[in-house]
Amino acid sequence: MAGPLSAPGLLRVTVPDGVPPDVVAAALWAHGPASVLEGDGWLEAGFTSVAAAERVGAILPWPSSASEVLDTSWSDAWKASAEVVEVEGVVVVPAWKTAVTIDPGTAFGSGSHPSTRLCLAALVALAPSRRVLDVGCGSGVLAVTAMRLGATAAVAIDVATEAVAATQANATRNGVTVDARHAVVDDVEGTYDVVVANIGAAVLRAMAPALASRVGEGGTLVLAGLLDDQVPDVVATYGREHVRLDGVESLDGWACVRLTRR
């Protein structure tokens, strides 16, 4: 028996041998479902009501069954496969993704380098509702992204004046506020929930005392710009600064280290 008209419905269609799944999917999409998911020998389409699912099932030439569902997570399941599309310089970004526009100018950091991508991935989990310090900010991609992700404040420092200018411009371009400064880490007062430094293994080792001291209790230090085989030495150096290894991520031979002050 069909459920109430207001209850969402799923229509599962069996894909017969010899029938391309794309053909069945196209037929389903023609009837306006919220989603179409493919399984092993079947396709499942989500509709706003069981009655709608039954009507479509009656029209299609393949075996099908409609059912009522209480879990409506299927309606957003297709988002996982949605991609950013670029055509002739025009970029279309799904609305639920965080879009950050960066013009690096003469500063480092467009976001494409593996080290930067690893730092961005770390910030997705760490930045919301936190105060962030970006050391060696370059174009400001990390500080700007942190603010777009919901950080309460971001301070970005660099010894290059062009980096500070690029960071300020990119913050404005993305509608966020970043405190960009021409400074070294010793010039920064106080502690932060998240400190991120994407600046190379040798510099990270030299700056260990200063960087670790800017991490507040329970805060996280994100270090990048180092190769996989440089991780043990860097971790050992920071182990002497009262921060503890929390995890290591790697991409294309580059590594990102997360340490926590506890």
Secondary structure, DSSP 8 states (H G I E B T S, - for coil): ----TTS-EEEEEE--TTS-HHHHHHHHHTT--SEEEE-SSEEEEEESSHHHHHHHHHHSSS-EEEEE-S-TTHHHHGGGG---EEETTEEE--TTS-------TTSS--S-SHHHHHHHHHHHHH-TTSEEEEES-TTSHHHHHHHHTT-SEEEEEES-HHHHHHHHHHHHHTT---EEEE--GGG--S-EEEEEEES-HHHHHHTHHHHHHTEEEEEEEEEEEEEGGGHHHHHHHHHTTT-EEEEEEEETTEEEEEEE--
